[in-house]
Amino acid sequence: MAQDGDRQVWQLAGNPDARPHLDTFLRYGVALIGPGDPGPWTAERPEGHFADEISSSGRAVRAFASEMKVGDMILLRTGGSTIAAVGVVASEYMYLSQFDDVNGWDLQHARRVRWCRLPQEYTFESAVFGSNPARCSRTWSDEAKSYAEKFVNSPPTSWQDAPLPALPVEDPVLADVPEGLGDIVAQAQDLVRLYWDRDGFGEHPAEDEMVAHFVVPLLRGLGWPPERIGVKWRYIDVALFTALPRTPETCCLVIEAKRLGAGVEGALDQGKRYVAGLGKTCDVMVTDGIRYRLYDGSRDFEPVAYANLVRLKVTALDLFNHIRRQ
């Protein structure tokens, strides 16, 4: 365990690319980074097993797994110079498979952390993490180090000894794809790797392309006829209707789409604005064609279901059953 004079200060991104991880980190007492799909980090792994060592992701995972020490301090970053929490590392490196899909990212590389969330975000006077900070790295800024040291040494300090929250139970893989969805799930699993290959495919497909190839076919597979699926209806990417004619009164679901690779969770606000324009309560679903997150309009848009077509878990059935046409 690092002693006071040897404690390093690290920075960790909590909201990269509009994919909020901060709440997950705080709820479960973890620090997570990826990519984790290639498996646990080991010093003996073959060249290229995890990631190219000269890449930023490879360096970050290596430092996170082998250089970070129990007792080190972490500043949980929400922007280039803004933080939302301070943490103390509470465990050695771990590989936690239950975090294979955190808002679309594979973040299985883990440390347990005792976090203290700030009453409000704190912004440093200078760019203490650099102009283009890595997702996780040691920080050498005197300003950041001084802040972290003063924070952990100032009362109350009871949070540094508090019990760690329980980790989530791993969600089992969905073995049997629901009837009507086999083709679209197979298509997603076949194509998503190609879509991410910039050299082999080119630019990521736009949101309209993902709506055409995935969102509408998924809805058709769940029993919705074409006349009940509105595309670009009143500027809404996709809308579902309980009956004809297609009016605000019969609209039952607003779907806001983002391009592949964008954080779909950031699309909720746009979906809520469309619902407000309808003048009625309505659920919202956000998607990039591969990932789908559903929000309950009657419960202040609380997230209630999630599905990832290339990482289908048992809980995806909640989303499919909720939007399946009865």
C-alpha positions in Angstrom: 0.0 0.0 0.0 1.3 3.5 -0.9 2.4 5.6 2.1 1.5 9.3 2.3 4.8 10.4 0.8 4.6 7.9 -2.0 0.9 8.3 -3.0 0.5 9.1 -6.6 -2.4 11.1 -8.1 -4.2 9.8 -11.1 -7.0 11.2 -13.3 -9.8 9.1 -14.8 -12.4 10.1 -17.3 -15.9 9.8 -16.0 -17.9 11.0 -19.1 -15.9 10.2 -22.2 -17.5 10.8 -25.6 -21.0 11.4 -24.1 -21.0 8.0 -22.6 -21.5 8.6 -18.9 -19.5 6.2 -16.7 -19.4 8.4 -13.6 -22.6 7.0 -12.0 -21.4 3.4 -12.5 -18.0 4.2 -10.9 -19.6 5.8 -7.9 -22.5 3.4 -7.4 -20.2 0.3 -7.3 -17.0 1.7 -5.9 -14.9 1.0 -8.9 -12.5 2.6 -11.4 -12.8 1.0 -14.9 -11.0 1.3 -18.2 -10.9 -0.6 -21.4 -10.8 -2.1 -23.9 -11.3 -5.2 -21.9 -12.6 -7.7 -24.4 -9.2 -9.2 -25.2 -9.0 -10.4 -21.6 -7.2 -9.7 -18.4 -4.0 -7.7 -18.4 -0.8 -9.7 -17.6 2.8 -8.7 -17.7 3.5 -12.0 -19.6 0.8 -11.7 -22.3 2.0 -12.2 -25.9 2.7 -9.2 -28.0 -0.6 -7.8 -29.3 -2.7 -9.9 -26.9 -4.3 -6.9 -25.3 -3.4 -3.7 -27.2 -0.6 -2.2 -29.1 1.8 -1.0 -26.3 2.5 2.2 -28.2 -1.2 3.1 -28.3 -2.8 5.3 -25.7 -5.2 2.5 -24.7 -2.3 0.1 -24.3 -0.3 2.5 -22.1 -3.3 3.4 -20.0 -4.2 -0.2 -19.2 -0.6 -1.1 -18.4 -0.2 1.8 -16.1 -3.7 1.2 -14.5 -2.9 -2.5 -13.9 0.8 -2.4 -13.0 1.7 1.1 -11.7 -1.3 2.2 -9.7 -1.1 1.2 -6.0 -3.5 0.8 -3.2 -3.7 4.1 -1.4 -3.2 6.2 -4.5 -5.6 9.1 -5.2 -7.8 9.4 -8.2 -9.5 12.6 -9.6 -12.7 11.6 -11.4 -12.7 13.9 -14.4 -15.8 15.2 -16.2 -14.0 17.6 -18.5 -10.6 18.9 -19.5 -10.1 20.5 -16.1 -13.3 19.6 -14.1 -13.7 16.9 -11.6 -16.8 15.4 -9.8 -15.2 13.1 -7.2 -12.0 12.2 -5.4 -11.2 8.6 -4.7 -8.6 6.4 -2.9 -7.6 3.1 -4.5 -8.7 0.2 -2.4 -7.7 -2.9 -4.3 -5.1 -4.4 -6.6 -5.9 -4.8 -10.3 -9.0 -6.9 -11.1 -10.7 -8.1 -14.2 -14.5 -7.9 -13.7 -16.5 -9.4 -16.6 -19.8 -7.9 -15.4 -18.6 -4.5 -16.8 -18.3 -5.7 -20.4 -20.9 -3.2 -21.5 -20.9 0.1 -19.7 -22.9 2.3 -22.0 -21.4 0.4 -25.0 -17.8 0.2 -23.8 -15.9 -2.9 -22.6 -14.4 -1.8 -19.3 -13.5 -5.0 -17.5 -10.1 -3.7 -16.2 -11.0 -2.6 -12.7 -9.8 -1.4 -9.3 -12.0 -1.0 -6.2 -12.1 2.7 -5.2 -13.6 4.5 -2.2 -15.1 7.6 -3.8 -16.2 10.9 -2.3 -18.5 12.8 -4.6 -18.0 16.6 -4.5 -21.1 18.7 -3.5 -20.6 20.4 -6.9 -18.0 19.9 -9.7 -14.7 21.6 -9.2 -12.8 23.3 -12.0 -9.1 23.9 -11.8 -7.7 27.2 -12.8 -5.5 25.7 -15.5 -5.6 22.7 -17.8 -4.1 20.4 -15.2 -4.7 17.2 -17.2 -3.3 18.5 -20.4 -4.8 19.6 -23.7 -5.8 16.1 -24.7 -5.9 13.9 -21.6 -5.9 10.1 -21.8 -8.8 8.3 -20.3 -6.6 7.3 -17.4 -3.1 8.5 -16.5 -0.9 9.7 -13.6 -1.1 13.5 -13.2 2.0 15.5 -12.6 0.4 18.9 -12.1 1.3 20.5 -8.8 -2.1 22.2 -8.7 -4.0 18.8 -9.1 -1.7 17.0 -6.7 -2.0 19.7 -4.0 -5.8 19.7 -4.4 -6.0 15.9 -4.0 -3.7 15.8 -1.0 -5.5 18.5 0.8 -8.9 16.9 0.1 -8.0 13.5 1.4 -6.3 15.0 4.5 -9.2 17.3 5.4 -12.1 16.1 7.6 -14.4 14.4 7.3 -12.2 11.4 6.3 -14.6 8.6 7.3 -15.4 7.9 3.6 -11.8 6.6 3.2 -12.6 3.7 5.6 -16.3 3.1 4.6 -17.3 -0.4 3.4 -17.1 -0.8 -0.3 -20.5 -1.2 -2.1 -21.4 -4.6 -3.5 -20.5 -5.3 -7.1 -23.3 -6.0 -9.5 -24.1 -9.6 -10.4 -23.1 -10.5 -13.9 -26.0 -10.5 -16.3 -26.1 -13.9 -18.1 -25.9 -14.0 -21.8 -29.2 -14.5 -23.6 -28.9 -18.0 -25.1 -32.1 -17.9 -27.2 -32.9 -14.9 -29.3 -36.6 -14.0 -29.3 -38.7 -15.0 -32.2 -38.6 -12.5 -35.0 -35.3 -11.0 -34.0 -32.8 -13.7 -35.2 -32.0 -12.1 -38.5 -31.4 -8.6 -37.2 -29.3 -9.8 -34.3 -27.2 -11.9 -36.7 -26.8 -8.9 -39.0 -25.6 -6.7 -36.2 -23.1 -9.2 -35.0 -21.8 -9.7 -38.6 -21.5 -6.0 -39.5 -20.5 -4.2 -36.3 -16.9 -5.2 -36.5 -16.8 -4.1 -40.1 -18.4 -0.7 -39.2 -15.6 -0.1 -36.7 -12.9 -0.8 -39.3 -12.0 2.6 -40.6 -9.6 1.3 -43.2 -11.8 -1.5 -44.4 -15.2 0.3 -44.3 -14.6 4.0 -44.1 -16.5 6.5 -42.0 -19.0 5.2 -39.5 -22.5 4.9 -41.0 -24.8 7.9 -40.3 -27.8 7.7 -38.0 -30.3 7.5 -40.9 -28.4 4.5 -42.3 -28.6 2.7 -38.9 -32.3 3.5 -38.7 -32.9 2.0 -42.1 -30.8 -1.2 -41.5 -31.4 -1.8 -37.8 -34.0 0.2 -36.0 -36.9 -0.3 -38.4 -36.2 -4.0 -39.0 -36.0 -4.5 -35.2 -39.4 -2.9 -34.7 -40.8 -5.0 -37.6 -39.4 -8.1 -35.9 -41.2 -7.0 -32.7 -44.6 -6.9 -34.6 -45.0 -3.3 -35.6 -46.5 -2.9 -39.1 -45.0 -0.2 -41.3 -48.0 2.2 -41.1 -47.5 2.4 -37.3 -43.8 3.3 -37.7 -43.2 6.9 -38.5 -39.7 7.9 -39.8 -38.9 11.6 -39.6 -42.5 12.2 -38.4 -42.6 15.8 -37.1 -38.7 15.7 -37.2 -38.7 12.7 -34.8 -36.2 10.1 -36.0 -38.7 7.2 -35.4 -42.1 7.3 -33.7 -44.5 4.4 -32.9 -48.3 4.7 -32.9 -50.9 2.7 -31.1 -53.5 3.4 -33.8 -54.2 5.4 -37.0 -54.3 8.2 -37.8 -50.8 9.1 -36.7 -51.3 12.0 -34.3 -49.7 13.2 -31.0 -52.5 11.4 -29.2 -51.7 8.0 -30.7 -47.9 8.3 -30.5 -46.6 5.9 -27.8 -42.8 5.9 -28.3 -40.3 8.5 -29.5 -37.0 7.1 -30.7 -34.0 9.4 -31.1 -31.1 7.9 -33.1 -27.4 8.8 -33.0 -24.6 7.7 -35.4 -22.7 4.6 -34.5 -20.0 5.4 -32.0 -21.8 8.4 -30.5 -23.0 8.1 -26.9 -26.7 7.3 -27.3 -27.4 8.4 -23.7 -26.7 12.0 -24.8 -29.7 11.8 -27.1 -32.2 11.7 -24.2 -32.6 15.5 -23.9 -33.5 15.8 -27.6 -36.1 13.0 -27.2 -37.6 14.7 -24.2 -38.0 17.9 -26.2 -39.9 16.0 -28.9 -42.2 14.6 -26.2 -42.8 18.0 -24.8 -43.8 19.1 -28.2 -46.4 16.4 -28.4 -48.1 17.7 -25.2 -48.5 14.2 -23.6 -46.6 11.7 -21.6 -44.6 9.4 -23.8 -41.6 7.0 -23.4 -38.3 7.7 -25.1 -35.8 5.3 -26.6 -32.3 6.3 -27.7 -30.2 4.2 -30.0 -27.3 4.0 -32.4 -28.9 1.0 -34.2 -26.9 -1.5 -32.1 -27.5 -0.2 -28.5 -31.0 0.7 -27.2 -31.9 2.4 -23.9 -35.5 2.9 -22.9 -36.7 5.7 -20.6 -40.1 5.7 -18.9 -41.9 9.0 -19.5 -44.3 8.5 -16.7 -41.4 8.2 -14.2 -39.5 11.4 -15.1 -37.6 9.5 -17.9 -36.0 7.0 -15.5 -34.0 4.4 -17.5 -35.9 1.1 -17.3 -34.4 -1.2 -20.0 -31.4 -1.7 -22.2 -30.3 -4.0 -25.0 -27.1 -4.3 -27.0 -27.6 -6.4 -30.1 -24.0 -7.6 -30.2 -23.9 -8.3 -26.4 -27.4 -9.7 -25.8 -28.0 -10.4 -22.1 -31.0 -11.8 -20.4 -32.1 -8.3 -19.3 -32.5 -7.3 -22.9 -35.8 -9.2 -22.8 -37.2 -6.4 -20.6 -36.7 -3.9 -23.5 -38.0 -6.3 -26.2 -41.1 -7.2 -24.2 -41.7 -3.5 -23.3 -41.8 -2.3 -26.9 -43.1 -5.5 -28.6 -46.5 -4.8 -30.2 -49.2 -6.7 -28.3 
